């Protein structure tokens, strides 16, 4: 039975290039990758880190630069998609509220039984909560005036 050899390091990106801080996944003894921070510190301090050296040998600075750039672009793209979804959800919620308000307005007896086709049409076509309230008020007022 042949055992597949897993790479020790995966997906390295710079967290802070000046301080030689890399975020990557490192293979653990149980063959599971764990998110890890490999920090050496500024080059001027002369610190050493075996994991950092191994990452540099395995990937090289240019490859980590490229992966970091790709990662940042992907994060930005995800953020834009989330923002678009949020805007769409807000618009959908607004439309649901507007629709439900119109339904409730048409359940009011004075509005349901009104013969004022123009105001009822305007209430159906209302594009905001304030318009729904205004036309509903006008229809109720019209029904009260006709009742007198």
Backbone bond lengths (Angstrom), bond angles and torsions (degrees), N, CA, C in turn:
res aa  C-N    CA-C-N  psi(-1)  N-CA   C-N-CA  omega(-1)  CA-C   N-CA-C  phi
1 X - - - 1.457 - - 1.530 108.74 -
2 X 1.332 116.37 122.60 1.461 119.23 -177.86 1.522 109.92 -91.73
3 X 1.299 115.00 134.44 1.460 120.50 -178.47 1.519 108.70 -98.95
4 X 1.314 116.83 127.49 1.457 121.99 179.78 1.525 109.16 -74.77
5 X 1.318 116.27 132.52 1.458 120.46 -179.80 1.523 108.81 -90.41
6 X 1.304 115.45 120.64 1.458 121.20 -179.91 1.525 109.22 -90.02
7 X 1.341 116.56 142.29 1.469 117.94 176.95 1.530 109.60 -67.16
8 X 1.322 115.63 145.77 1.459 119.23 -177.75 1.526 111.49 -71.21
9 X 1.343 117.08 -32.12 1.472 120.97 -176.04 1.529 110.06 -122.03
10 X 1.325 115.48 140.59 1.468 120.77 177.60 1.527 109.96 -138.64
11 X 1.311 115.10 149.67 1.467 124.32 169.71 1.533 114.77 54.27
12 X 1.327 119.04 49.69 1.467 118.54 -179.84 1.531 112.25 -75.40
13 X 1.326 115.90 138.28 1.467 122.36 172.48 1.524 108.23 -140.09
14 X 1.303 115.33 155.45 1.465 119.74 177.63 1.515 110.10 -75.82
15 X 1.293 116.37 132.20 1.461 121.75 167.87 1.525 107.43 -92.17
16 X 1.331 115.46 -42.56 1.461 122.37 178.54 1.527 106.66 -154.37
17 X 1.329 115.63 101.12 1.464 120.35 -173.44 1.530 111.70 -64.78
18 X 1.341 117.29 -39.54 1.468 120.21 -178.41 1.526 112.38 -60.82
19 X 1.322 116.45 -36.13 1.464 120.90 179.68 1.530 111.89 -94.19
20 X 1.322 115.82 9.91 1.462 122.05 -179.92 1.536 110.72 50.22
21 X 1.321 114.27 57.73 1.464 123.02 -178.44 1.535 106.89 -115.45
22 X 1.325 116.20 114.66 1.462 122.76 -178.49 1.520 108.97 -116.14
23 X 1.332 115.69 139.06 1.464 121.61 172.11 1.525 105.90 -106.68
24 X 1.316 116.31 129.60 1.462 120.51 179.20 1.529 108.73 -153.69
25 X 1.318 114.46 179.62 1.461 119.58 173.63 1.520 107.18 -108.20
26 X 1.328 115.96 130.44 1.466 121.49 -178.76 1.527 108.67 -115.19
27 X 1.318 114.89 133.31 1.464 121.61 179.94 1.528 110.53 -66.37
28 X 1.313 115.81 128.49 1.461 122.37 179.04 1.529 109.59 -96.01
29 X 1.327 117.87 165.60 1.477 120.90 -178.61 1.533 114.07 -56.88
30 X 1.321 118.04 -25.82 1.463 121.06 -179.69 1.536 112.15 -88.93
31 X 1.342 117.30 16.68 1.468 124.63 179.15 1.522 113.34 63.42
32 X 1.309 116.45 29.10 1.461 122.60 175.45 1.523 107.21 -116.88
33 X 1.324 115.97 140.11 1.464 120.33 178.81 1.527 110.48 -87.20
34 X 1.320 115.36 137.16 1.466 121.41 178.10 1.523 108.24 -119.41
35 X 1.335 115.59 139.13 1.452 120.81 176.42 1.530 108.42 -65.72
36 X 1.321 116.31 129.05 1.462 120.25 -175.48 1.520 110.96 -137.39
37 X 1.307 114.79 152.25 1.461 122.35 175.21 1.527 107.17 -110.89
38 X 1.313 115.25 123.17 1.461 121.28 177.69 1.523 106.18 -107.57
39 X 1.329 116.02 112.64 1.467 120.99 -173.94 1.526 109.03 -122.78
40 X 1.340 115.06 127.60 1.459 119.86 178.61 1.523 110.04 -110.62
41 X 1.298 116.91 -37.25 1.456 121.51 -175.48 1.518 109.34 102.51
42 X 1.314 117.12 173.16 1.464 120.19 -178.55 1.525 111.61 -57.23
43 X 1.322 115.33 146.38 1.467 120.47 -178.77 1.522 111.61 -60.60
44 X 1.346 116.21 -30.85 1.467 120.78 -178.84 1.523 112.63 -62.56
45 X 1.339 117.06 -24.58 1.470 120.44 179.72 1.526 111.90 -78.94
46 X 1.329 116.43 -17.80 1.459 120.34 176.50 1.513 115.53 72.10
47 X 1.319 117.87 17.58 1.472 120.64 179.40 1.529 110.25 -69.06
48 X 1.323 115.66 155.74 1.463 122.23 179.00 1.524 109.04 -123.29
49 X 1.344 114.93 150.88 1.456 121.49 176.44 1.524 106.33 -150.65
50 X 1.321 116.50 120.76 1.466 121.02 -176.43 1.521 111.86 -61.55
51 X 1.335 117.37 -39.22 1.463 120.34 178.95 1.529 110.40 -64.28
52 X 1.319 117.00 -42.67 1.463 121.11 179.03 1.528 109.82 -61.70
53 X 1.313 116.73 -47.04 1.468 121.01 179.59 1.527 110.67 -60.26
54 X 1.329 116.82 -41.99 1.471 120.89 179.26 1.532 110.58 -65.03
55 X 1.326 117.01 -40.60 1.466 120.56 177.80 1.530 111.15 -63.60
56 X 1.323 116.38 -41.92 1.465 120.23 178.77 1.525 110.60 -63.82
57 X 1.315 116.64 -39.31 1.461 120.56 179.46 1.530 110.70 -69.58
58 X 1.321 116.41 -40.66 1.462 121.50 -175.89 1.534 112.33 -74.30
59 X 1.348 116.72 -43.13 1.462 120.69 -174.24 1.532 113.54 -109.71
60 X 1.286 117.76 -39.86 1.460 121.38 -175.41 1.515 111.29 84.02
61 X 1.305 116.01 155.83 1.468 121.97 -176.04 1.527 112.11 -63.51
62 X 1.342 117.30 -41.11 1.471 120.27 -178.03 1.526 111.65 -64.19
63 X 1.333 116.23 -40.52 1.467 119.97 -179.90 1.531 110.62 -66.84
64 X 1.311 117.38 -39.58 1.465 120.40 178.15 1.533 109.51 -68.06
65 X 1.332 117.26 -37.28 1.477 120.70 174.44 1.524 110.29 -58.53
66 X 1.335 116.60 -46.79 1.465 121.25 -178.80 1.532 110.69 -63.31
67 X 1.331 116.33 -44.96 1.465 120.30 179.89 1.536 111.07 -63.37
68 X 1.329 116.44 -38.18 1.463 120.86 179.05 1.526 109.85 -64.79
69 X 1.329 116.57 -44.48 1.470 121.39 178.61 1.532 110.10 -60.51
70 X 1.334 116.74 -47.05 1.464 121.08 178.84 1.528 111.36 -60.82
71 X 1.324 116.21 -42.02 1.469 121.29 179.95 1.533 110.53 -62.06
72 X 1.335 116.56 -45.43 1.472 120.62 -179.92 1.522 110.99 -63.53
73 X 1.340 116.77 -40.63 1.467 120.27 177.87 1.521 111.03 -63.50
74 X 1.321 116.66 -41.20 1.466 121.16 178.92 1.531 110.99 -65.05
75 X 1.330 116.85 -41.26 1.465 120.40 178.48 1.523 110.43 -64.03
76 X 1.322 117.18 -40.75 1.460 121.62 178.24 1.524 110.47 -63.91
77 X 1.335 116.26 -43.32 1.466 120.91 178.97 1.533 110.52 -61.80
78 X 1.329 116.88 -43.05 1.467 120.60 178.59 1.525 111.08 -63.51
79 X 1.326 116.33 -39.82 1.460 120.85 179.31 1.532 110.67 -63.60
80 X 1.335 116.81 -40.88 1.462 120.93 178.62 1.526 110.86 -65.57
81 X 1.331 116.67 -42.10 1.468 121.05 178.60 1.524 109.97 -62.75
82 X 1.335 117.12 -43.54 1.464 120.86 178.42 1.525 111.00 -61.88
83 X 1.330 116.75 -40.74 1.468 120.64 179.09 1.531 110.33 -64.11
84 X 1.335 116.83 -41.90 1.468 120.63 178.20 1.526 110.96 -63.35
85 X 1.319 116.04 -42.52 1.469 120.24 178.89 1.527 111.11 -63.19
86 X 1.324 115.74 -39.08 1.460 120.19 179.94 1.525 110.63 -64.80
87 X 1.322 116.73 -43.35 1.469 121.26 178.41 1.535 109.72 -62.85
88 X 1.333 116.42 -44.14 1.468 120.18 179.58 1.527 110.82 -63.65
89 X 1.327 117.29 -40.13 1.466 120.77 179.38 1.524 110.96 -65.93
90 X 1.334 116.95 -39.32 1.468 120.51 177.36 1.524 110.80 -64.09
91 X 1.337 116.77 -42.15 1.469 120.53 179.03 1.533 110.23 -64.46
92 X 1.334 116.06 -42.12 1.466 120.22 179.14 1.529 110.52 -63.22
93 X 1.323 116.94 -42.39 1.466 121.85 179.14 1.522 110.38 -62.70
94 X 1.339 115.45 -42.89 1.468 120.45 179.26 1.534 110.28 -60.93
95 X 1.338 116.38 -43.06 1.460 120.43 179.65 1.528 111.45 -65.77
96 X 1.328 116.69 -37.67 1.469 120.39 177.89 1.524 110.78 -63.89
97 X 1.325 116.29 -44.36 1.469 120.96 179.35 1.531 109.38 -61.85
98 X 1.317 116.17 -45.35 1.470 120.90 -179.63 1.531 110.47 -61.57
99 X 1.326 116.95 -45.88 1.458 121.29 179.68 1.530 111.16 -61.02
100 X 1.329 116.50 -45.33 1.465 120.29 -179.57 1.530 111.60 -65.08
101 X 1.333 116.83 -36.65 1.471 119.41 177.26 1.527 110.91 -64.29
102 X 1.328 116.77 -40.55 1.466 120.30 178.58 1.529 110.08 -63.71
103 X 1.353 116.02 -42.74 1.466 119.03 177.91 1.526 110.97 -59.37
104 X 1.325 116.25 -46.49 1.462 120.30 179.48 1.523 111.24 -62.43
105 X 1.319 116.82 -39.63 1.470 120.24 -179.87 1.520 110.34 -62.55
106 X 1.331 117.02 -42.84 1.462 119.69 -178.43 1.523 113.10 -74.02
107 X 1.324 118.22 -7.50 1.459 121.30 174.27 1.525 111.67 -85.57
108 X 1.317 117.48 -13.65 1.466 121.43 178.26 1.530 107.74 -71.17
109 X 1.336 116.53 129.69 1.466 122.03 -174.46 1.536 112.98 -54.33
110 X 1.336 116.37 -45.44 1.474 119.46 -177.94 1.533 111.36 -61.97
111 X 1.322 116.71 -35.47 1.470 120.21 179.59 1.527 109.92 -78.26
112 X 1.332 116.04 -43.26 1.465 120.81 -179.26 1.529 111.03 -59.28
113 X 1.328 116.46 -40.57 1.464 120.89 -176.20 1.525 113.82 -92.34
114 X 1.321 117.44 1.25 1.467 120.45 -177.53 1.523 111.39 -67.19
115 X 1.320 115.18 145.25 1.466 120.94 177.18 1.529 110.96 -102.97
116 X 1.317 116.39 2.56 1.473 120.95 179.70 1.529 108.59 -79.42
117 X 1.352 114.96 90.62 1.465 120.88 -175.61 1.527 112.37 -64.42
118 X 1.319 116.58 -35.82 1.467 120.27 -177.65 1.530 110.92 -64.22
119 X 1.332 117.61 -48.62 1.465 119.69 179.88 1.526 111.78 -66.93
120 X 1.330 117.45 -37.35 1.465 120.01 177.88 1.534 110.47 -64.60
121 X 1.335 116.17 -38.07 1.469 120.70 177.55 1.529 110.10 -64.39
122 X 1.322 115.91 -43.35 1.466 120.18 179.63 1.538 110.88 -64.74
123 X 1.328 116.27 -37.76 1.469 120.24 177.47 1.531 110.04 -63.16
124 X 1.337 117.30 -43.20 1.472 120.52 179.05 1.526 111.71 -62.76
125 X 1.327 117.16 -35.35 1.470 121.63 -175.92 1.526 113.07 -92.90
126 X 1.314 117.66 3.25 1.469 121.10 -178.92 1.519 110.65 -55.68
127 X 1.326 116.33 139.24 1.464 121.74 -176.41 1.525 113.08 -108.81
128 X 1.328 116.83 -0.08 1.461 119.28 178.32 1.523 109.62 -145.87
129 X 1.308 114.40 162.86 1.462 121.32 179.24 1.528 109.91 -61.21
130 X 1.317 116.24 -40.27 1.470 120.06 -178.96 1.528 111.00 -63.85
131 X 1.342 116.71 -39.67 1.468 119.37 177.78 1.526 110.54 -64.13
132 X 1.317 117.09 -42.76 1.466 120.50 178.62 1.523 109.56 -58.49
133 X 1.331 116.31 -46.95 1.460 120.01 -179.87 1.527 111.27 -63.53
134 X 1.320 116.63 -41.88 1.467 120.21 -178.15 1.531 110.91 -64.84
135 X 1.326 117.40 -49.33 1.465 119.67 -178.67 1.526 111.91 -68.03
136 X 1.312 117.39 -34.85 1.460 120.13 175.90 1.530 109.90 -63.66
137 X 1.330 116.16 -42.81 1.467 120.49 178.07 1.527 110.82 -61.92
138 X 1.332 116.23 -44.08 1.465 119.97 179.54 1.532 111.44 -63.08
139 X 1.331 116.59 -40.77 1.463 119.85 178.64 1.528 111.54 -64.83
140 X 1.318 116.95 -41.79 1.472 120.31 178.00 1.521 110.23 -65.61
141 X 1.326 116.93 -43.08 1.473 121.39 177.90 1.533 110.51 -61.40
142 X 1.327 115.73 -41.24 1.468 120.95 178.58 1.531 110.46 -62.49
143 X 1.342 117.37 -41.73 1.466 121.60 179.17 1.523 110.17 -66.30
144 X 1.353 117.35 -39.66 1.466 120.22 178.35 1.527 110.96 -66.27
145 X 1.329 116.99 -40.90 1.465 120.34 178.52 1.522 111.59 -64.48
146 X 1.312 117.76 -38.74 1.471 121.64 179.35 1.520 112.01 -71.87
147 X 1.333 116.64 -24.70 1.464 120.59 -179.35 1.528 111.45 -75.75
148 X 1.339 116.36 -22.54 1.470 119.05 -176.69 1.487 114.02 -77.88
